[in-house]
């Protein structure tokens, strides 16, 4: 099965925020690393979903989540 990649706009839609916020989060290291393909940055869907689950688990336990790798 081929990997699926998400665009900045798709990540923004999932997070209910603007694409500019997603770009800022990427620059600060808050999000998992995206891969540049020309002028486009794409995010591995599996890595993004794992990052969301980690944030949710950290929130549920009250511990501070680790920065994105």
C-alpha positions in Angstrom: 0.0 0.0 0.0 1.4 3.4 -1.0 2.0 6.0 1.7 -0.4 8.9 1.7 0.9 12.4 2.1 -1.1 15.4 3.4 -0.7 19.0 2.2 -0.5 22.0 4.5 -4.1 22.9 3.7 -5.2 19.4 4.6 -3.3 19.5 7.9 -4.9 22.9 8.6 -8.3 21.6 7.9 -7.8 18.6 10.3 -6.4 20.9 13.0 -9.2 23.6 12.4 -6.6 26.3 11.9 -5.1 28.3 9.0 -2.4 27.1 6.7 -0.2 30.0 7.9 -0.4 28.6 11.5 0.6 25.2 10.2 3.6 26.8 8.4 4.6 28.5 11.7 4.2 25.3 13.7 6.5 23.5 11.1 9.1 26.3 11.4 9.1 26.1 15.2 9.4 22.3 15.2 5.9 21.8 16.8 4.7 19.5 14.0 6.3 16.4 12.7 8.8 17.0 9.9 7.3 17.6 6.5 9.1 16.7 3.3 9.7 19.4 0.6 8.8 18.5 -2.9 9.7 21.6 -5.0 7.7 24.4 -3.4 5.3 22.1 -1.7 5.6 20.6 1.8 3.9 17.3 2.4 3.4 15.4 5.6 3.3 11.6 6.0 -0.3 10.9 7.1 0.8 8.0 9.4 3.4 10.2 11.2 0.9 13.0 11.6 -1.8 10.7 13.0 0.8 9.2 15.4 1.7 12.8 16.5 -2.0 13.6 17.1 -2.4 10.4 19.2 0.7 11.3 21.2 -0.6 14.8 21.9 -4.0 13.4 22.9 -2.4 10.8 25.3 -0.2 13.5 26.8 -3.2 15.7 27.4 -5.2 12.9 29.0 -2.3 12.1 31.4 -1.4 15.7 32.1 2.2 15.2 31.1 4.1 17.4 28.7 4.4 15.9 25.2 7.8 15.5 23.6 8.7 17.8 20.7 8.2 16.4 17.2 11.1 14.3 15.9 
